[in-house]
Amino acid sequence: MKFAAIIPVFNERESLPLVVRDLTDPRLEEIYVVDNGSSDGTGAMAAILSVRVIHEPRRGYGSACLAGIAALAAHPPEGVLFLDGDYSDHPEEAGSLLDAIEAGADLAIGSRVLGRREPGALLPQARAGNALATLLIRLLYGHRFTDLGPFRAIRWDALQKIGMRDMNFGWTCEMQVKAVRQGLKIVEVPVSYRRRIGVSKIAGTLTGTVRAGYKILWTIAKHGWGK
């Protein structure tokens, strides 16, 4: 299968070259870096890497991912890999996610909970929020997830079927709950996780944690109503 990678970035100048360097799976024919209004020179750094650069000024993780999807639409791949640009995931493990798609999965979630984690990589507030969100998904949708991690792969036709809309913090859980509602084949793949380079824009601040937590829970409940 032929895949493309989408990396949404916001002020990831130091870590982005490492992420791109380690994305070596030959099935990844293109890498799209979506600069979400960085002010630290991330866009200029991306321009000298072997990637396609997209500028999306509308702030939000989901906005950046949607811009990447839109850029692929003219010549879509068979599958899309999503990962962050902060080097907390291990890009060299992308092959495990792509393997799962080639084996028949529609959506492969990289689970940090099932994989190996560097001490301190997954902050306590992130662990607690993740546990609460996956519990709520199990109660409302009857599907047992262990993680809402951003490292994931999905078939292009499945991505079109679920119709992603979220512009910010609800992006990952929207994809997962919509995949459940659509009856897609979903698997979780253990992935490694390390401390990110730089400060997290979400879990690293109280405001970011509260806003993200609220949006994630709201997104899960919204799509669960009327089931």
Secondary structure per residue as TSV (DSSP state, phi and psi in degrees):
chain	resnum	aa	ss	phi	psi
A	1	M	-	360.0	154.9
A	2	K	-	-106.6	130.4
A	3	F	E	-124.2	158.1
A	4	A	E	-126.2	150.2
A	5	A	E	-108.0	139.6
A	6	I	E	-118.4	123.7
A	7	I	E	-120.6	102.7
A	8	P	E	-77.4	134.2
A	9	V	E	-134.5	145.1
A	10	F	S	-144.6	106.5
A	11	N	S	57.1	60.2
A	12	E	-	-124.6	38.1
A	13	R	T	-60.4	-39.1
A	14	E	T	-75.6	-35.9
A	15	S	T	-91.3	-28.4
A	16	L	H	-55.8	-44.8
A	17	P	H	-59.8	-31.9
A	18	L	H	-69.8	-40.4
A	19	V	H	-62.3	-49.4
A	20	V	H	-63.3	-40.6
A	21	R	H	-58.1	-38.9
A	22	D	H	-89.8	-1.8
A	23	L	-	-87.1	83.8
A	24	T	-	-110.6	-0.4
A	25	D	-	-62.4	126.6
A	26	P	T	-66.3	-14.2
A	27	R	T	-75.7	-14.5
A	28	L	E	-84.0	98.6
A	29	E	E	-82.0	-25.5
A	30	E	E	-142.7	147.9
A	31	I	E	-122.7	122.7
A	32	Y	E	-108.2	122.1
A	33	V	E	-104.2	121.9
A	34	V	E	-105.8	107.4
A	35	D	E	-82.1	117.4
A	36	N	-	-97.1	44.3
A	37	G	S	86.7	35.1
A	38	S	-	-62.6	149.3
A	39	S	S	-117.1	5.6
A	40	D	S	-108.8	10.9
A	41	G	S	91.1	13.2
A	42	T	H	-59.8	-41.7
A	43	G	H	-60.7	-42.3
A	44	A	H	-66.5	-37.7
A	45	M	H	-64.5	-44.8
A	46	A	H	-60.4	-33.2
A	47	A	H	-65.4	-21.5
A	48	I	T	-100.2	1.6
A	49	L	S	-93.9	167.9
A	50	S	S	-85.2	66.1
A	51	V	S	-141.6	165.9
A	52	R	E	-95.3	130.2
A	53	V	E	-105.2	130.7
A	54	I	E	-121.3	136.4
A	55	H	E	-106.2	119.3
A	56	E	-	-120.8	99.6
A	57	P	-	-72.2	-20.0
A	58	R	S	-72.3	115.1
A	59	R	-	-66.9	146.3
A	60	G	S	135.3	135.9
A	61	Y	H	-58.1	-45.9
A	62	G	H	-63.5	-38.2
A	63	S	H	-58.7	-43.3
A	64	A	H	-65.2	-43.2
A	65	C	H	-64.6	-41.3
A	66	L	H	-63.7	-36.8
A	67	A	H	-64.3	-38.7
A	68	G	H	-65.2	-42.4
A	69	I	H	-62.2	-43.6
A	70	A	H	-60.5	-37.0
A	71	A	H	-68.6	-26.0
A	72	L	H	-83.7	-16.4
A	73	A	T	-60.7	-33.4
A	74	A	T	-65.5	-38.2
A	75	H	S	-136.2	73.9
A	76	P	-	-68.1	144.7
A	77	P	-	-80.4	179.8
A	78	E	S	-81.9	-24.2
A	79	G	E	-153.5	159.3
A	80	V	E	-126.2	134.4
A	81	L	E	-103.8	131.7
A	82	F	E	-113.6	136.3
A	83	L	-	-155.9	157.6
A	84	D	-	-80.7	163.8
A	85	G	S	-99.2	11.3
A	86	D	S	-94.3	0.9
A	87	Y	S	67.8	22.7
A	88	S	-	-79.3	-34.9
A	89	D	B	-80.8	167.8
A	90	H	-	-105.5	97.8
A	91	P	G	-56.8	-27.8
A	92	E	G	-67.2	-12.7
A	93	E	G	-89.4	3.7
A	94	A	H	-56.4	-32.0
A	95	G	H	-57.2	-33.1
A	96	S	H	-65.3	-37.1
A	97	L	H	-71.4	-42.3
A	98	L	H	-65.7	-37.4
A	99	D	H	-59.1	-41.9
A	100	A	H	-63.0	-38.6
A	101	I	H	-67.7	-44.1
A	102	E	H	-64.0	-26.8
A	103	A	T	-80.4	-5.1
A	104	G	T	124.4	-6.8
A	105	A	-	-72.8	146.8
A	106	D	S	-86.3	-35.0
A	107	L	E	-138.6	127.7
A	108	A	E	-118.6	115.6
A	109	I	E	-95.7	127.6
A	110	G	E	-78.2	110.6
A	111	S	E	-92.9	115.3
A	112	R	T	-73.9	-25.6
A	113	V	T	-70.3	-38.7
A	114	L	T	-81.5	-18.1
A	115	G	S	-96.8	-166.5
A	116	R	-	-93.7	132.0
A	117	R	B	-121.1	134.5
A	118	E	-	-67.1	137.0
A	119	P	T	-53.8	129.5
A	120	G	T	86.3	-2.7
A	121	A	S	-71.0	-44.8
A	122	L	S	-100.3	105.0
A	123	L	-	-64.0	153.2
A	124	P	H	-54.4	-41.7
A	125	Q	H	-65.8	-32.9
A	126	A	H	-70.0	-41.1
A	127	R	H	-63.2	-43.8
A	128	A	H	-65.2	-45.0
A	129	G	H	-63.7	-38.7
A	130	N	H	-63.8	-43.4
A	131	A	H	-64.4	-42.0
A	132	L	H	-65.8	-43.5
A	133	A	H	-64.7	-44.2
A	134	T	H	-68.7	-32.0
A	135	L	H	-64.8	-43.6
A	136	L	H	-63.9	-39.2
A	137	I	H	-62.3	-41.7
A	138	R	H	-63.4	-39.6
A	139	L	H	-70.8	-39.8
A	140	L	H	-86.3	-32.0
A	141	Y	H	-115.6	-13.9
A	142	G	-	73.8	18.6
A	143	H	-	-117.1	134.4
A	144	R	-	-98.2	105.4
A	145	F	-	-101.1	157.9
A	146	T	S	-108.5	-15.1
A	147	D	-	-155.6	156.6
A	148	L	-	-116.4	28.8
A	149	G	-	-60.6	150.8
A	150	P	S	-78.1	-15.2
A	151	F	-	-80.1	109.4
A	152	R	E	-160.2	161.0
A	153	A	E	-133.8	148.3
A	154	I	E	-148.5	143.7
A	155	R	E	-66.0	145.9
A	156	W	H	-62.0	-42.9
A	157	D	H	-66.3	-32.9
A	158	A	H	-69.4	-38.6
A	159	L	H	-62.9	-39.8
A	160	Q	H	-69.0	-35.6
A	161	K	H	-65.7	-40.1
A	162	I	H	-80.0	-22.4
A	163	G	T	62.4	71.3
A	164	M	-	-65.1	141.5
A	165	R	-	-133.8	-27.5
A	166	D	-	-62.3	138.6
A	167	M	-	-99.4	-8.2
A	168	N	S	-145.8	-114.7
A	169	F	T	-72.6	-17.8
A	170	G	T	-86.5	3.9
A	171	W	H	-56.5	-52.9
A	172	T	H	-66.4	-43.4
A	173	C	H	-72.5	-30.7
A	174	E	H	-59.9	-44.9
A	175	M	H	-60.8	-42.2
A	176	Q	H	-70.5	-45.0
A	177	V	H	-71.7	-33.8
A	178	K	H	-68.0	-35.9
A	179	A	H	-63.2	-40.0
A	180	V	H	-64.2	-46.8
A	181	R	H	-61.7	-32.1
A	182	Q	T	-84.8	-3.1
A	183	G	T	71.7	27.2
A	184	L	-	-73.7	156.2
A	185	K	-	-82.0	116.0
A	186	I	E	-118.2	135.5
A	187	V	E	-130.5	156.1
A	188	E	E	-111.5	136.9
A	189	V	E	-120.0	126.0
A	190	P	E	-61.7	131.9
A	191	V	-	-132.2	154.7
A	192	S	-	-83.4	158.5
A	193	Y	B	-147.1	136.7
A	194	R	-	-131.9	171.4
A	195	R	-	-63.5	132.2
A	196	R	-	-70.9	160.2
A	197	I	S	-86.3	124.2
A	198	G	S	90.6	-173.8
A	199	V	-	-99.8	135.1
A	200	S	-	-63.8	135.8
A	201	K	S	-78.3	-13.4
A	202	I	S	-110.7	-74.7
A	203	A	T	-69.7	-16.9
A	204	G	T	-80.4	-7.6
A	205	T	S	-132.3	150.9
A	206	L	H	-64.4	-45.2
A	207	T	H	-61.3	-45.1
A	208	G	H	-62.8	-40.4
A	209	T	H	-62.4	-46.0
A	210	V	H	-65.8	-46.6
A	211	R	H	-63.5	-43.8
A	212	A	H	-66.7	-43.5
A	213	G	H	-60.3	-44.4
A	214	Y	H	-62.1	-46.1
A	215	K	H	-66.2	-38.7
A	216	I	H	-64.0	-48.0
A	217	L	H	-65.2	-39.1
A	218	W	H	-63.5	-41.4
A	219	T	H	-64.2	-42.8
A	220	I	H	-62.6	-46.2
A	221	A	H	-67.0	-41.2
A	222	K	H	-57.6	-48.8
A	223	H	H	-78.9	-12.9
A	224	G	H	-87.3	-19.8
A	225	W	T	-65.7	139.7
A	226	G	T	77.4	11.2
A	227	K	-	-64.9	360.0
